[in-house]
Amino acid sequence: MKMAKPSSGDIQAPKTAKNAPYNESHFVTQSNRDAVTVPPQPEWVLASKYQDMTGVTRETVKQRKKSGVWKEGQQVAVIARRLYVNVKAADQWINDQLSPQRRRA
């Protein structure tokens, strides 16, 4: 069976290690097709989303802000009357709370 030569408009397979011409200065590696990519997590989320993520209610977030436990601009922010939580800073605050307990043990 004779194969037709692809025209310039046809899509051709990309060059791989099997069909690429030999070239000592160029090595082709295969990508890991089973690799799982994790999308980047946002630093600031709405308090309702923070509740979904952690179980800490919006009311608890508001109380921590009101009592000064969480600082405006560090762990929490209010923008256009919406309450946001800085996930990284809140996580760091939790880790800081755990440190004294570990020292006592």
N, C-alpha and C positions, 0 to 999 in steps of 0.2 A: 504494500500500500504506500502510495507516494503522498507525503505531507506537503501542503501548500505553504509557501513562504509567507509569513505575516506581513501585511502592508503597514505603512507608517502610522495608520490610524488605529491599528489593533493594539490591545493591551498586552504587554509582554511580562512574563514573570520576572521578578527582581533577581539580580544575580546573587547566587548563594555559593557556598563552598563547593557544591557539586558542579555547578555550571559556570562558575567564574573562571576566567583564565588564570593560569599560574602567575603569581606575582610575589616575589620574596618580601617586598616592602609592605604588603597588605595582607592582613590576616582577618578572616571572617569568623566571628563567633556567633553561636546561636543564642538567642535570648531565652530566658527561663519563662516558658509559657504558663507554668503553674504558679508563678509568683503572684501574690496578692498585694494590690496597691491599696493603701489606706488614704482616703482624701484628707487634706489638712483640716484640723479642727479649728473652729473660730475661737478667738481669745475672749470675746464678749458675746454673751447670749442673753436673750430675754429671761427674766426670772421664771416665767412659765416653762421655758425650755430647760432651764437649770433644774427645775423641779422634776421634769421628766427624766433628766439624766441622772440625778442624784437622790431624789426623794425629799430633798430639803424644800419645804413649801415656800411660796412667795411671801406669806406672812412672816415666816422665820427670817427670811432675807430682809424684809422691811424692819423687823424688830432689831436685828443685828446692826442695821444702818442707823436706826433711831437711837440705840443705846451707845453707839460709837465703837462697837466691837469691830464692825467693818467700816472702813473709811471711804468716803466719797472720792472717786477718782482712783482708788486702789482696788478694792474688791467689788464695789458697786458704783453705778452711775445712773443718773436720771436724765434722760434726753427726750424732749418732746413728751413729757409726762409718762414715759415708759421706763420701767426699772430694768436695768441690765446688771449682769454679774460677770466679773472677770474670772473665768473658770480656772486659769492658772494661779491667780492670786488667791482665790478661795481655797484651792487645793493646798497651796503653800501655807495658808493660815491653819488649815486642818493639821498639816504635818507639824507646824510649830506647836499646836496644842498637844500633840502626841509626845513630843520630846520630853517635857517635864515628867510625864507619867512613866516613861521608860527609864528615866534616871532613878526614880524611887524604887523600882523593882529590883 
